[in-house]
Amino acid sequence: MKTSAKFYHAGCPVCLAAESAVVNYLDRSKVDLEIVHLGDAKGRVAEAEKAGVKSVPALVIDGQALHLNFGADIAVLR
Amino acid sequence: MKTSAKFYHAGCPVCLAAESAVVNYLDRSKVDLEIVHLGDAKGRVAEAEKAGVKSVPALVIDGQALHLNFGADIAVLR
């Protein structure tokens, strides 16, 4: 069974660089990936925070929030 | 052609959690992954720093250093 993962970002340059690695190299045979732009989907900031996301870009996978470098604090996206 | 990637860590709890995600979900059909424990391989700290690694755990892929959460500053590993 595939695991589901969410990549949260805000369109920042650091976000785009990280997104490229995630999109290119995550094993899609094991992972269903959803990409969420929190600048466009402000209604989902709370969901990201609940998953442990403190900043973007971040990948939530297997219940773990992995912050990939630092683009922006999630507080500025609320 | 596969790209090569290096996952640098230092055995810290944050490192192990990130390593689990990297090992489980990186697409090995596209990536040759090497895992480097900088506590055991101090001679490779300079190589990691040259690749842009500021802290561990970090994944260097396509010439990009992706810091995955924060376990330890690379300075303490020199």
N, CA and C atoms of all chains as a GROMACS GRO file, in nm:
protein
  468
    1MET      N    1   0.085  -0.119   0.000
    1MET     CA    2   0.000   0.000   0.000
    1MET      C    3   0.088   0.124   0.000
    2LYS      N    4   0.048   0.221  -0.082
    2LYS     CA    5   0.127   0.344  -0.087
    2LYS      C    6   0.106   0.428   0.038
    3THR      N    7   0.209   0.502   0.074
    3THR     CA    8   0.194   0.599   0.180
    3THR      C    9   0.160   0.731   0.113
    4SER      N   10   0.094   0.818   0.186
    4SER     CA   11   0.066   0.948   0.125
    4SER      C   12   0.158   1.052   0.186
    5ALA      N   13   0.201   1.144   0.102
    5ALA     CA   14   0.292   1.250   0.148
    5ALA      C   15   0.240   1.383   0.096
    6LYS      N   16   0.268   1.486   0.173
    6LYS     CA   17   0.231   1.621   0.129
    6LYS      C   18   0.354   1.710   0.132
    7PHE      N   19   0.373   1.780   0.022
    7PHE     CA   20   0.482   1.878   0.015
    7PHE      C   21   0.419   2.016   0.024
    8TYR      N   22   0.449   2.087   0.133
    8TYR     CA   23   0.394   2.221   0.153
    8TYR      C   24   0.498   2.324   0.114
    9HIS      N   25   0.454   2.423   0.038
    9HIS     CA   26   0.547   2.528   0.000
    9HIS      C   27   0.472   2.660  -0.016
   10ALA      N   28   0.547   2.762  -0.055
   10ALA     CA   29   0.483   2.892  -0.072
   10ALA      C   30   0.540   2.964  -0.195
   11GLY      N   31   0.591   2.886  -0.288
   11GLY     CA   32   0.639   2.946  -0.412
   11GLY      C   33   0.772   3.019  -0.403
   12CYS      N   34   0.834   3.014  -0.286
   12CYS     CA   35   0.961   3.085  -0.268
   12CYS      C   36   1.073   3.012  -0.343
   13PRO      N   37   1.183   3.082  -0.374
   13PRO     CA   38   1.293   3.016  -0.446
   13PRO      C   39   1.345   2.891  -0.375
   14VAL      N   40   1.360   2.898  -0.244
   14VAL     CA   41   1.405   2.780  -0.169
   14VAL      C   42   1.303   2.667  -0.183
   15CYS      N   43   1.175   2.706  -0.184
   15CYS     CA   44   1.068   2.606  -0.200
   15CYS      C   45   1.078   2.536  -0.334
   16LEU      N   46   1.099   2.614  -0.438
   16LEU     CA   47   1.101   2.557  -0.573
   16LEU      C   48   1.219   2.463  -0.592
   17ALA      N   49   1.333   2.498  -0.535
   17ALA     CA   50   1.451   2.411  -0.545
   17ALA      C   51   1.424   2.278  -0.475
   18ALA      N   52   1.364   2.286  -0.357
   18ALA     CA   53   1.334   2.163  -0.283
   18ALA      C   54   1.227   2.082  -0.356
   19GLU      N   55   1.128   2.152  -0.411
   19GLU     CA   56   1.020   2.082  -0.482
   19GLU      C   57   1.076   2.001  -0.598
   20SER      N   58   1.171   2.059  -0.667
   20SER     CA   59   1.231   1.990  -0.780
   20SER      C   60   1.291   1.856  -0.736
   21ALA      N   61   1.364   1.856  -0.625
   21ALA     CA   62   1.423   1.730  -0.576
   21ALA      C   63   1.315   1.631  -0.536
   22VAL      N   64   1.212   1.681  -0.466
   22VAL     CA   65   1.106   1.593  -0.419
   22VAL      C   66   1.030   1.532  -0.538
   23VAL      N   67   0.994   1.617  -0.633
   23VAL     CA   68   0.917   1.570  -0.749
   23VAL      C   69   0.999   1.474  -0.833
   24ASN      N   70   1.127   1.503  -0.848
   24ASN     CA   71   1.210   1.418  -0.934
   24ASN      C   72   1.248   1.285  -0.870
   25TYR      N   73   1.269   1.284  -0.739
   25TYR     CA   74   1.334   1.168  -0.681
   25TYR      C   75   1.254   1.090  -0.578
   26LEU      N   76   1.138   1.137  -0.541
   26LEU     CA   77   1.056   1.057  -0.450
   26LEU      C   78   1.003   0.937  -0.529
   27ASP      N   79   1.003   0.823  -0.467
   27ASP     CA   80   0.961   0.701  -0.536
   27ASP      C   81   0.809   0.694  -0.543
   28ARG      N   82   0.755   0.726  -0.661
   28ARG     CA   83   0.609   0.732  -0.676
   28ARG      C   84   0.544   0.595  -0.676
   29SER      N   85   0.626   0.490  -0.682
   29SER     CA   86   0.565   0.358  -0.671
   29SER      C   87   0.530   0.329  -0.525
   30LYS      N   88   0.587   0.409  -0.435
   30LYS     CA   89   0.561   0.388  -0.292
   30LYS      C   90   0.483   0.502  -0.229
   31VAL      N   91   0.482   0.617  -0.297
   31VAL     CA   92   0.429   0.738  -0.235
   31VAL      C   93   0.329   0.809  -0.326
   32ASP      N   94   0.214   0.842  -0.270
   32ASP     CA   95   0.121   0.933  -0.337
   32ASP      C   96   0.153   1.073  -0.288
   33LEU      N   97   0.199   1.157  -0.380
   33LEU     CA   98   0.245   1.290  -0.340
   33LEU      C   99   0.143   1.396  -0.377
   34GLU      N  100   0.113   1.481  -0.280
   34GLU     CA  101   0.030   1.599  -0.308
   34GLU      C  102   0.115   1.723  -0.281
   35ILE      N  103   0.109   1.816  -0.373
   35ILE     CA  104   0.184   1.940  -0.356
   35ILE      C  105   0.087   2.052  -0.321
   36VAL      N  106   0.113   2.118  -0.209
   36VAL     CA  107   0.020   2.219  -0.158
   36VAL      C  108   0.090   2.354  -0.148
   37HIS      N  109   0.040   2.451  -0.223
   37HIS     CA  110   0.095   2.588  -0.219
   37HIS      C  111   0.014   2.665  -0.114
   38LEU      N  112   0.076   2.688   0.001
   38LEU     CA  113   0.002   2.748   0.112
   38LEU      C  114  -0.029   2.896   0.089
   39GLY      N  115   0.039   2.957  -0.007
   39GLY     CA  116   0.003   3.094  -0.043
   39GLY      C  117  -0.132   3.098  -0.113
   40ASP      N  118  -0.158   2.994  -0.193
   40ASP     CA  119  -0.285   2.984  -0.265
   40ASP      C  120  -0.393   2.917  -0.182
   41ALA      N  121  -0.351   2.834  -0.087
   41ALA     CA  122  -0.448   2.756  -0.009
   41ALA      C  123  -0.432   2.788   0.139
   42LYS      N  124  -0.462   2.911   0.173
   42LYS     CA  125  -0.442   2.954   0.312
   42LYS      C  126  -0.528   2.872   0.410
   43GLY      N  127  -0.638   2.820   0.358
   43GLY     CA  128  -0.724   2.736   0.441
   43GLY      C  129  -0.656   2.609   0.488
   44ARG      N  130  -0.540   2.576   0.430
   44ARG     CA  131  -0.472   2.452   0.469
   44ARG      C  132  -0.350   2.475   0.558
   45VAL      N  133  -0.327   2.600   0.595
   45VAL     CA  134  -0.213   2.628   0.685
   45VAL      C  135  -0.231   2.555   0.818
   46ALA      N  136  -0.354   2.555   0.870
   46ALA     CA  137  -0.380   2.489   0.999
   46ALA      C  138  -0.350   2.340   0.989
   47GLU      N  139  -0.387   2.280   0.879
   47GLU     CA  140  -0.361   2.136   0.857
   47GLU      C  141  -0.210   2.109   0.858
   48ALA      N  142  -0.135   2.198   0.792
   48ALA     CA  143   0.011   2.182   0.789
   48ALA      C  144   0.070   2.197   0.929
   49GLU      N  145   0.023   2.297   1.001
   49GLU     CA  146   0.075   2.318   1.136
   49GLU      C  147   0.045   2.199   1.226
   50LYS      N  148  -0.074   2.145   1.209
   50LYS     CA  149  -0.114   2.028   1.290
   50LYS      C  150  -0.022   1.910   1.261
   51ALA      N  151   0.028   1.903   1.138
   51ALA     CA  152   0.119   1.794   1.101
   51ALA      C  153   0.263   1.822   1.145
   52GLY      N  154   0.284   1.937   1.209
   52GLY     CA  155   0.417   1.966   1.262
   52GLY      C  156   0.501   2.058   1.177
   53VAL      N  157   0.441   2.114   1.073
   53VAL     CA  158   0.517   2.202   0.984
   53VAL      C  159   0.537   2.338   1.049
   54LYS      N  160   0.663   2.378   1.061
   54LYS     CA  161   0.699   2.506   1.123
   54LYS      C  162   0.740   2.608   1.019
   55SER      N  163   0.786   2.558   0.905
   55SER     CA  164   0.832   2.647   0.798
   55SER      C  165   0.816   2.571   0.666
   56VAL      N  166   0.822   2.647   0.558
   56VAL     CA  167   0.820   2.585   0.426
   56VAL      C  168   0.954   2.609   0.358
   57PRO      N  169   0.994   2.522   0.268
   57PRO     CA  170   0.925   2.401   0.225
   57PRO      C  171   0.936   2.288   0.327
   58ALA      N  172   0.834   2.202   0.329
   58ALA     CA  173   0.835   2.087   0.419
   58ALA      C  174   0.762   1.971   0.353
   59LEU      N  175   0.811   1.853   0.381
   59LEU     CA  176   0.748   1.730   0.331
   59LEU      C  177   0.696   1.653   0.452
   60VAL      N  178   0.566   1.625   0.452
   60VAL     CA  179   0.509   1.544   0.559
   60VAL      C  180   0.492   1.403   0.503
   61ILE      N  181   0.562   1.309   0.566
   61ILE     CA  182   0.559   1.171   0.517
   61ILE      C  183   0.568   1.076   0.636
   62ASP      N  184   0.485   0.974   0.635
   62ASP     CA  185   0.479   0.879   0.747
   62ASP      C  186   0.460   0.952   0.880
   63GLY      N  187   0.381   1.057   0.879
   63GLY     CA  188   0.354   1.129   1.003
   63GLY      C  189   0.469   1.216   1.050
   64GLN      N  190   0.573   1.226   0.969
   64GLN     CA  191   0.692   1.303   1.007
   64GLN      C  192   0.699   1.430   0.921
   65ALA      N  193   0.720   1.544   0.985
   65ALA     CA  194   0.740   1.668   0.909
   65ALA      C  195   0.889   1.687   0.887
   66LEU      N  196   0.929   1.685   0.760
   66LEU     CA  197   1.070   1.707   0.725
   66LEU      C  198   1.081   1.846   0.664
   67HIS      N  199   1.146   1.936   0.735
   67HIS     CA  200   1.167   2.070   0.682
   67HIS      C  201   1.289   2.066   0.592
   68LEU      N  202   1.272   2.109   0.467
   68LEU     CA  203   1.379   2.102   0.368
   68LEU      C  204   1.437   2.241   0.349
   69ASN      N  205   1.548   2.266   0.414
   69ASN     CA  206   1.604   2.401   0.416
   69ASN      C  207   1.498   2.497   0.472
   70PHE      N  208   1.522   2.626   0.459
   70PHE     CA  209   1.428   2.721   0.518
   70PHE      C  210   1.391   2.828   0.417
   71GLY      N  211   1.264   2.834   0.383
   71GLY     CA  212   1.218   2.939   0.292
   71GLY      C  213   1.143   3.047   0.365
   72ALA      N  214   1.042   3.008   0.441
   72ALA     CA  215   0.961   3.105   0.515
   72ALA      C  216   0.898   3.037   0.636
   73ASP      N  217   0.883   3.114   0.742
   73ASP     CA  218   0.815   3.065   0.861
   73ASP      C  219   0.666   3.049   0.829
   74ILE      N  220   0.607   2.945   0.881
   74ILE     CA  221   0.466   2.923   0.851
   74ILE      C  222   0.379   3.037   0.907
   75ALA      N  223   0.427   3.101   1.010
   75ALA     CA  224   0.349   3.210   1.072
   75ALA      C  225   0.317   3.321   0.972
   76VAL      N  226   0.404   3.345   0.876
   76VAL     CA  227   0.380   3.453   0.780
   76VAL      C  228   0.277   3.411   0.673
   77LEU      N  229   0.239   3.285   0.674
   77LEU     CA  230   0.144   3.236   0.573
   77LEU      C  231   0.000   3.226   0.625
   78ARG      N  232  -0.015   3.250   0.754
   78ARG     CA  233  -0.150   3.238   0.812
   78ARG      C  234  -0.246   3.342   0.757
   79MET      N  235   2.066   0.791  -1.694
   79MET     CA  236   2.179   0.781  -1.602
   79MET      C  237   2.134   0.820  -1.462
   80LYS      N  238   2.179   0.743  -1.366
   80LYS     CA  239   2.142   0.775  -1.227
   80LYS      C  240   2.218   0.897  -1.178
   81THR      N  241   2.154   0.970  -1.089
   81THR     CA  242   2.224   1.078  -1.021
   81THR      C  243   2.278   1.019  -0.891
   82SER      N  244   2.384   1.077  -0.839
   82SER     CA  245   2.432   1.026  -0.711
   82SER      C  246   2.394   1.124  -0.601
   83ALA      N  247   2.362   1.069  -0.488
   83ALA     CA  248   2.321   1.150  -0.374
   83ALA      C  249   2.394   1.102  -0.250
   84LYS      N  250   2.418   1.194  -0.160
   84LYS     CA  251   2.482   1.157  -0.033
   84LYS      C  252   2.396   1.206   0.082
   85PHE      N  253   2.371   1.117   0.175
   85PHE     CA  254   2.298   1.154   0.296
   85PHE      C  255   2.400   1.160   0.408
   86TYR      N  256   2.420   1.281   0.462
   86TYR     CA  257   2.516   1.299   0.572
   86TYR      C  258   2.440   1.304   0.703
   87HIS      N  259   2.491   1.231   0.800
   87HIS     CA  260   2.426   1.236   0.932
   87HIS      C  261   2.530   1.212   1.040
   88ALA      N  262   2.483   1.211   1.164
   88ALA     CA  263   2.576   1.190   1.274
   88ALA      C  264   2.516   1.098   1.379
   89GLY      N  265   2.420   1.016   1.337
   89GLY     CA  266   2.364   0.919   1.431
   89GLY      C  267   2.265   0.976   1.531
   90CYS      N  268   2.236   1.104   1.520
   90CYS     CA  269   2.144   1.169   1.615
   90CYS      C  270   2.001   1.122   1.589
   91PRO      N  271   1.912   1.134   1.690
   91PRO     CA  272   1.774   1.089   1.670
   91PRO      C  273   1.707   1.157   1.550
   92VAL      N  274   1.728   1.287   1.534
   92VAL     CA  275   1.670   1.358   1.419
   92VAL      C  276   1.727   1.301   1.289
   93CYS      N  277   1.857   1.267   1.293
   93CYS     CA  278   1.921   1.208   1.175
   93CYS      C  279   1.857   1.076   1.137
   94LEU      N  280   1.832   0.992   1.237
   94LEU     CA  281   1.781   0.858   1.210
   94LEU      C  282   1.639   0.864   1.154
   95ALA      N  283   1.560   0.957   1.205
   95ALA     CA  284   1.423   0.972   1.155
   95ALA      C  285   1.427   1.015   1.009
   96ALA      N  286   1.513   1.110   0.977
   96ALA     CA  287   1.523   1.157   0.839
   96ALA      C  288   1.579   1.047   0.750
   97GLU      N  289   1.677   0.974   0.802
   97GLU     CA  290   1.737   0.867   0.722
   97GLU      C  291   1.633   0.763   0.683
   98SER      N  292   1.544   0.734   0.774
   98SER     CA  293   1.441   0.637   0.746
   98SER      C  294   1.356   0.680   0.626
   99ALA      N  295   1.318   0.807   0.623
   99ALA     CA  296   1.238   0.856   0.509
   99ALA      C  297   1.318   0.851   0.380
  100VAL      N  298   1.445   0.892   0.388
  100VAL     CA  299   1.529   0.895   0.267
  100VAL      C  300   1.550   0.753   0.214
  101VAL      N  301   1.585   0.662   0.304
  101VAL     CA  302   1.613   0.525   0.263
  101VAL      C  303   1.487   0.458   0.208
  102ASN      N  304   1.373   0.486   0.271
  102ASN     CA  305   1.250   0.419   0.228
  102ASN      C  306   1.192   0.475   0.099
  103TYR      N  307   1.206   0.605   0.079
  103TYR     CA  308   1.126   0.668  -0.027
  103TYR      C  309   1.203   0.732  -0.141
  104LEU      N  310   1.334   0.738  -0.132
  104LEU     CA  311   1.408   0.790  -0.246
  104LEU      C  312   1.402   0.684  -0.358
  105ASP      N  313   1.383   0.730  -0.478
  105ASP     CA  314   1.367   0.639  -0.592
  105ASP      C  315   1.503   0.586  -0.635
  106ARG      N  316   1.532   0.463  -0.596
  106ARG     CA  317   1.663   0.404  -0.622
  106ARG      C  318   1.684   0.370  -0.769
  107SER      N  319   1.576   0.375  -0.847
  107SER     CA  320   1.596   0.352  -0.991
  107SER      C  321   1.657   0.476  -1.055
  108LYS      N  322   1.651   0.589  -0.983
  108LYS     CA  323   1.704   0.714  -1.036
  108LYS      C  324   1.826   0.764  -0.959
  109VAL      N  325   1.844   0.712  -0.839
  109VAL     CA  326   1.945   0.770  -0.749
  109VAL      C  327   2.035   0.662  -0.689
  110ASP      N  328   2.165   0.685  -0.698
  110ASP     CA  329   2.260   0.604  -0.621
  110ASP      C  330   2.284   0.676  -0.490
  111LEU      N  331   2.244   0.614  -0.382
  111LEU     CA  332   2.251   0.680  -0.252
  111LEU      C  333   2.367   0.628  -0.169
  112GLU      N  334   2.445   0.720  -0.116
  112GLU     CA  335   2.549   0.682  -0.020
  112GLU      C  336   2.515   0.747   0.114
  113ILE      N  337   2.525   0.670   0.220
  113ILE     CA  338   2.496   0.722   0.353
  113ILE      C  339   2.628   0.739   0.427
  114VAL      N  340   2.653   0.860   0.474
  114VAL     CA  341   2.782   0.892   0.535
  114VAL      C  342   2.759   0.938   0.679
  115HIS      N  343   2.814   0.863   0.774
  115HIS     CA  344   2.806   0.900   0.916
  115HIS      C  345   2.930   0.984   0.948
  116LEU      N  346   2.907   1.113   0.965
  116LEU     CA  347   3.021   1.204   0.982
  116LEU      C  348   3.088   1.190   1.119
  117GLY      N  349   3.019   1.125   1.212
  117GLY     CA  350   3.085   1.098   1.340
  117GLY      C  351   3.193   0.992   1.322
  118ASP      N  352   3.166   0.896   1.234
  118ASP     CA  353   3.263   0.788   1.207
  118ASP      C  354   3.364   0.828   1.100
  119ALA      N  355   3.323   0.921   1.013
  119ALA     CA  356   3.409   0.957   0.898
  119ALA      C  357   3.440   1.105   0.904
  120LYS      N  358   3.513   1.143   1.007
  120LYS     CA  359   3.543   1.286   1.026
  120LYS      C  360   3.621   1.343   0.908
  121GLY      N  361   3.694   1.256   0.841
  121GLY     CA  362   3.770   1.300   0.724
  121GLY      C  363   3.682   1.350   0.611
  122ARG      N  364   3.552   1.328   0.621
  122ARG     CA  365   3.462   1.368   0.513
  122ARG      C  366   3.380   1.492   0.548
  123VAL      N  367   3.404   1.548   0.664
  123VAL     CA  368   3.330   1.670   0.702
  123VAL      C  369   3.359   1.782   0.602
  124ALA      N  370   3.485   1.795   0.561
  124ALA     CA  371   3.522   1.902   0.467
  124ALA      C  372   3.448   1.886   0.334
  125GLU      N  373   3.436   1.762   0.290
  125GLU     CA  374   3.363   1.733   0.165
  125GLU      C  375   3.216   1.776   0.178
  126ALA      N  376   3.157   1.746   0.293
  126ALA     CA  377   3.017   1.784   0.315
  126ALA      C  378   3.003   1.936   0.317
  127GLU      N  379   3.094   2.002   0.387
  127GLU     CA  380   3.087   2.148   0.394
  127GLU      C  381   3.102   2.210   0.255
  128LYS      N  382   3.192   2.153   0.176
  128LYS     CA  383   3.213   2.204   0.041
  128LYS      C  384   3.086   2.190  -0.043
  129ALA      N  385   3.007   2.089  -0.013
  129ALA     CA  386   2.882   2.067  -0.086
  129ALA      C  387   2.769   2.155  -0.033
  130GLY      N  388   2.799   2.235   0.070
  130GLY     CA  389   2.699   2.328   0.120
  130GLY      C  390   2.627   2.282   0.245
  131VAL      N  391   2.674   2.173   0.304
  131VAL     CA  392   2.607   2.120   0.424
  131VAL      C  393   2.645   2.204   0.546
  132LYS      N  394   2.544   2.258   0.612
  132LYS     CA  395   2.565   2.342   0.731
  132LYS      C  396   2.530   2.267   0.859
  133SER      N  397   2.444   2.168   0.845
  133SER     CA  398   2.402   2.090   0.962
  133SER      C  399   2.362   1.951   0.912
  134VAL      N  400   2.350   1.860   1.006
  134VAL     CA  401   2.302   1.726   0.971
  134VAL      C  402   2.169   1.703   1.042
  135PRO      N  403   2.082   1.620   0.987
  135PRO     CA  404   2.098   1.545   0.863
  135PRO      C  405   2.081   1.633   0.740
  136ALA      N  406   2.149   1.594   0.632
  136ALA     CA  407   2.137   1.667   0.505
  136ALA      C  408   2.153   1.569   0.390
  137LEU      N  409   2.079   1.597   0.285
  137LEU     CA  410   2.089   1.517   0.163
  137LEU      C  411   2.144   1.606   0.053
  138VAL      N  412   2.255   1.564  -0.006
  138VAL     CA  413   2.310   1.639  -0.119
  138VAL      C  414   2.270   1.565  -0.246
  139ILE      N  415   2.195   1.634  -0.330
  139ILE     CA  416   2.144   1.570  -0.452
  139ILE      C  417   2.138   1.675  -0.563
  140ASP      N  418   2.183   1.639  -0.682
  140ASP     CA  419   2.188   1.732  -0.794
  140ASP      C  420   2.261   1.861  -0.756
  141GLY      N  421   2.364   1.850  -0.676
  141GLY     CA  422   2.442   1.967  -0.638
  141GLY      C  423   2.375   2.057  -0.537
  142GLN      N  424   2.261   2.012  -0.485
  142GLN     CA  425   2.185   2.092  -0.388
  142GLN      C  426   2.194   2.026  -0.250
  143ALA      N  427   2.224   2.107  -0.148
  143ALA     CA  428   2.223   2.054  -0.012
  143ALA      C  429   2.086   2.081   0.049
  144LEU      N  430   2.017   1.973   0.081
  144LEU     CA  431   1.885   1.984   0.145
  144LEU      C  432   1.901   1.945   0.291
  145HIS      N  433   1.885   2.043   0.379
  145HIS     CA  434   1.892   2.014   0.522
  145HIS      C  435   1.756   1.964   0.567
  146LEU      N  436   1.753   1.846   0.627
  146LEU     CA  437   1.627   1.782   0.667
  146LEU      C  438   1.611   1.797   0.817
  147ASN      N  439   1.534   1.896   0.856
  147ASN     CA  440   1.522   1.929   0.998
  147ASN      C  441   1.662   1.962   1.051
  148PHE      N  442   1.676   1.970   1.182
  148PHE     CA  443   1.805   2.009   1.237
  148PHE      C  444   1.844   1.915   1.349
  149GLY      N  445   1.956   1.846   1.329
  149GLY     CA  446   2.006   1.757   1.433
  149GLY      C  447   2.126   1.817   1.503
  150ALA      N  448   2.226   1.855   1.425
  150ALA     CA  449   2.349   1.912   1.481
  150ALA      C  450   2.418   2.000   1.378
  151ASP      N  451   2.480   2.104   1.428
  151ASP     CA  452   2.558   2.192   1.340
  151ASP      C  453   2.683   2.117   1.294
  152ILE      N  454   2.718   2.137   1.170
  152ILE     CA  455   2.834   2.063   1.119
  152ILE      C  456   2.962   2.104   1.194
  153ALA      N  457   2.964   2.223   1.249
  153ALA     CA  458   3.084   2.270   1.320
  153ALA      C  459   3.121   2.178   1.437
  154VAL      N  460   3.023   2.118   1.501
  154VAL     CA  461   3.054   2.031   1.615
  154VAL      C  462   3.109   1.896   1.571
  155LEU      N  463   3.108   1.870   1.442
  155LEU     CA  464   3.155   1.740   1.391
  155LEU      C  465   3.298   1.746   1.337
  156ARG      N  466   3.352   1.864   1.330
  156ARG     CA  467   3.487   1.878   1.272
  156ARG      C  468   3.591   1.809   1.358
   0.00000   0.00000   0.00000
